[in-house]
């Protein structure tokens, strides 16, 4: 079996997964409300990712996010973004999205929250949430996409690691399997 909660980064070259220092490194974090363990929709999903010391936190840029068959493209060049999506007519809720980077803490974050339009808070109804169990894919799947660049001071061969933590509602945190790339500072 494959962990449905994963982070995917640059393919890189060779077993060291070499990627150019001056390149923009694109990442996507996939998460799933796995039907084998879930019996209700997730109302809130929180994702955090510490930034490896070899990344320049100031280059963090959001790209897009999505869930089920919905994809939202974030305007280019955004390090922070928030929006409220109105699904009150079709699904009975709002979805609040808030994401960005804490440069001092060196951590990227995303929060997707179902909002009950009558109370303005999380729904009391246990069967109202933005991410249902993934019985029929992709209804219970989601993602967030972003990019980073290595620091100008990163040395050739430095290893840039990436791993995210995902929290569904009040459940225990789930870590994605870690991935890595090696920084290439010269033309091979």
N, C-alpha and C positions, 0 to 999 in steps of 0.2 A: 504494500500500500504506500501511498504518497501523502505526506503531510499537506493538507489543503491550505495551510497558512505558511507562505513562503515569501522570501525576498529574491528578486531576480535583478542582476546587475549586468554590466558589460561582459560580453563573452570573453574578451581578451584573447591573447595568443599563447599557445603552449600550456604546459601544466602549471606554470606560474601565473597564467592568465594576465599577461602583460597588456597594459593600456597606456597610451601616451599621456604624459603629464599635462600637456596643454589641451587635451580633449575635454569635452563635457561628458561626464559619466551619467548615464541614464539608469534609473532604478524604478522598479515597480514592486509594491508589496501587495500580495494577494491574500485575502482572508475569506473564510467560508463558515457559515452557520451550518455545520455538518449535521445532516439529518440523522446520522447514527447516534449522535449524542444530544441533539437538541429536540425539545418538544414544543417550543414556542419561538416566535420571532425575536430577534435581538432588537432592543429599543435603542441601545447605545453601543457604539464601538469606539474604543480609544486605542490609538496606535502611537507608540513612541519609538524613537531610534536614536541611540547615542551616535554622535559623529566621530569617526576615527580621527586621531590626532593629525593624520596626514591630509585631511580634508580642510579646505578653507570654508568655515561655516558661513562666511559672507557671500559665498557663491551659491548657496542653497536656493533652488527655484522650484516652485510647485508647477506641475504640468496638467494633471487631470485627476478625476476620481470617478468612481462609478459603483453601482450595485444593481444586481439583476440585469435588465436590459437597458439600463440608463447609464449614459456617460456624460459627464460635465467637464468641458474644457475650461481651464482657468486662464484668464488673460495672461499673455506672455510677460515674463520678468517679475513675477510676484513671489516674494519671500513669505508673505502673509496673505491670507485670504479667508473671508467669511461670507456666507450667503445663507439665505433661507429659501428652500425650494417648496413650492405650494402644491401638495398632492391632496388637498382637502376634498376636492371633487371626486377624484378617482380612487384614493386609498384611505382617506379619512384622517390625514395627518400632515404636518409640516415636517421637513427635514432640515435641521440646522447643521451646517458644515463650518468648521473652524480649523485652520491649519497654519503652521508656520515653523519658525526655528527660534530657539532660545540660544542666541550666540554665546552669551556668557556661560550657560550650562552645557553648551555644545550638544543640543538635543533637538531633533525635529519632532513635531507632534501633529496629530490629526484627531479630530473628534467629530463623529457623525451621530446626531441625536434626534430621535423621534420626538416631536412635540404635539401634544393633544391640543387642537385649536380651541377647545372649550375651557381648558384650565391653564394653558400656557406652559405646562410642565410635562414631564414624562407621562405617558398614558398609564392609567390605572388598569385598564383592560389588558390582561396578560397575553392576549392574542393580537394586539396591535403594536407593530414594530416594523421598521423599515427593511429588516433582513430576515425573511422567513427561513425555516429549515430548508436546506437545499435538496428537496425531494426531486424536483425537476430542474436540472441545471439550465440556466445560470441563476435561477430565482434567489438562491441563498448565497451567492458569491459577490464579493466586492473587491475593489482595488483602490490604491492611491499611487500616483506616479510623480516623480520628481527628478531633479538632476543636481549634481555637485561637481566641483573641480578640486583637484589636489592643490595644496598650498604651493606657493612659488618656491618655498624652501625645501619641499619634499625631495628626498634623495633617490637616486636611481636604485631600484630594487626594493624600495620601501613597500611594505604590505599594508594595503588599505582594507580593513575588515568592515563588514556590514551585517547587522542583525537587528531585527525589530521585535518589539513586544506588543502583543495584541490582547486587549481585554474586552470581552463581550459582557455587557451589563455588570453584574456583580460576581461573575465567575473568576476563577484564578487566572492570572496572566499566562499567556501562551507565547513562548519565544519561537521565532522562525529559526530554521536551521541557518547557521552562519555561512556567509560566503566571503570571498576575498578576491582582490586583484592586486597585481604588482605594478608599481609605477615605473614607466619607461621614460627616462629623461633625455635620451639621445636616440637618433635614428638607428634602428637595428641594421 
